[in-house]
Amino acid sequence: MTSMASTSRRTSKLACRFARQLATATLLGLGASAQAQAATLTVYGAMGYDQHVAQAFTQATGIPVNLIHLSTGPLLARVQAESGNPQWDVLWLDGNQAMQTFATQGLLQCGWTPAVRYTALGQQLVPPSHCWQPVGVTYAGVILYNPKTIAQADWPKTWADLAKPALRGKVGMDNPAISGPTYPLVAGLLQHLGDTPGKAYFERLKANGLKVFPTNSVTLRALQYGQIDAAVVQSSAAIGFLHEMPALRIATPAPATVLPSDLAIGKQMSGTLQQQARRFVQWVLSPAGQAAMQQGDADADSNDLPLLEGVAPLPSLKLLGRVQPLVLDPAVWGLREPQVIDWFTAHIAR
């Protein structure tokens, strides 16, 4: 028979051992939690609102974000240069052709789908591989023109209008070799018109004095200072520029090539960083994330078409008028991008 004193001593030892184990587990748990919170998410972004969104995400979740912001062309070049050793966790840019290229190269984590309710267009833009997630839509090219320097009868309304003699030397556009969003514009017209007729169209523009500038901002300044009277630029940039020059007008020729902004997670992600990367994507696709997008860059990228049910676009999108969208297959046009850009460089940009 065990004495009461012996039982008491054994119970005391067990209690002390349990207390030590509990304290150790608590310290380990706190350490893991602190480590998780300290893990910084590196986001490569080419969106005008990405800094505002990243700051809002950190404020909402406590997860720090190291944002590397570049324009689309330089960002694509950096991702390509780092393909052997990616330095990013999340990639955010315009253009699913580039995403398709990176997926083919094995740089993206595929197969995960966030819990969101997409519109019909949003569902159409979700790739079967689920290697990236569509976030919003702008249009690769609209015409922003000065109605005071072009006779009303010659105001451009269609793509064909840009090649008319009345606009000789007065039209400018971005270079798809430098401006990432411009390649889908060229690809869309090649798809719409046919490859040979589409190339012939751009050759007519060149013969009519087309001026090719590096990016949206340079093309828009050329319009502002009278170097050109009509600029073919991304829809969000055109809408934003009206804040500076409200007398300008926008025409949205048919078709308007859809330019989705997309989020992707690096294939190398695992563990805590993978969870945080997915949380970032999920948060961007939440009402709070969508609100941050619409508040972050009123002069350009905030002027997009949301792809989530229940999220209304900014009133500024009404400036585009009636839009006839054209959706490109990234599997087709992603593969053709180097060839098309080389052709444009050799025959149009030079």
Buried (B, 14 or more C-beta within 10 A) or exposed (E): EEEEEEEEEEEEEEEEEEEEEEEEEEEEEEEEEEEBBEBBBBBBBBBBBBBBBBBBBBEBBEBBBEBBBBBBBEBBEBBEEEEEEBBBBBBBBBBBBBBBBBBBEEBBBBEEEBEBEBBEBBEBBBBEBBBBBBBBBBBBBBBBBBEEEBEEEBBBBEBEBBBBEBBEEBBBBBBBBBBBBBBBBBBBBBBBBEEEEBBEBBBBBBEBBBBBBBBBBBBBEBBBEEBBBBBBBBBBBBBBBBEEEEEBBBBBBEBBBBBBBBBBBBBBBEEBBBBBBBBBBBBBBBEEBBEBBBBBBBBBBBBBBBBBEEBEBBEBBEBBEEBEBBBBEBBEBBEBBEEBBEBBBEEBBE
